[in-house]
Amino acid sequence: MRKASGMAVLPDHLTPKKWLAQVFSSAEAQRGGVVKRKVRDVERLVGREAFLREASWRGFQVLQNNQHFVVFCNGLPIRHCR
């Protein structure tokens, strides 16, 4: 076990880079769908800025609602319907 950039203790097999790769290469992300992660987990495992930077680099859009990040794994417009 080791600390990730002064954050939480991670198992040796899981680095922040690997965690990001897993999230953004999931089947849902590959289909251009939506993935959701708890803000607390993102901040603990990889950090908010690294997560947002990686999503942006991939052309994905991220919204935060309460305790979750919602990632739209495509560049299509987002329309608030209510």
Solvent accessible surface area in square Angstrom, and as a share of the most:
residue,aa,sasa,rsa
1,M,153,0.68
2,R,84,0.30
3,K,133,0.56
4,A,6,0.05
5,S,99,0.64
6,G,68,0.66
7,M,51,0.23
8,A,24,0.18
9,V,74,0.43
10,L,2,0.01
11,P,43,0.27
12,D,98,0.51
13,H,131,0.58
14,L,29,0.14
15,T,38,0.22
16,P,36,0.23
17,K,166,0.70
18,K,104,0.44
19,W,25,0.09
20,L,18,0.09
21,A,47,0.36
22,Q,111,0.50
23,V,4,0.02
24,F,1,0.00
25,S,62,0.40
26,S,33,0.21
27,A,68,0.52
28,E,62,0.28
29,A,5,0.04
30,Q,124,0.55
31,R,172,0.63
32,G,24,0.23
33,G,15,0.15
34,V,66,0.38
35,V,11,0.06
36,K,112,0.47
37,R,77,0.28
38,K,68,0.29
39,V,14,0.08
40,R,151,0.55
41,D,32,0.17
42,V,0,0.00
43,E,69,0.31
44,R,104,0.38
45,L,18,0.09
46,V,8,0.05
47,G,15,0.14
48,R,81,0.29
49,E,113,0.51
50,A,27,0.21
51,F,0,0.00
52,L,56,0.28
53,R,154,0.56
54,E,41,0.18
55,A,1,0.00
56,S,78,0.50
57,W,193,0.68
58,R,79,0.29
59,G,43,0.42
60,F,34,0.14
61,Q,54,0.24
62,V,36,0.21
63,L,86,0.43
64,Q,91,0.40
65,N,108,0.56
66,N,126,0.65
67,Q,93,0.41
68,H,39,0.17
69,F,3,0.01
70,V,33,0.19
71,V,0,0.00
72,F,49,0.20
73,C,5,0.03
74,N,43,0.22
75,G,64,0.61
76,L,119,0.59
77,P,127,0.80
78,I,68,0.34
79,R,198,0.72
80,H,158,0.71
81,C,109,0.65
82,R,246,0.90
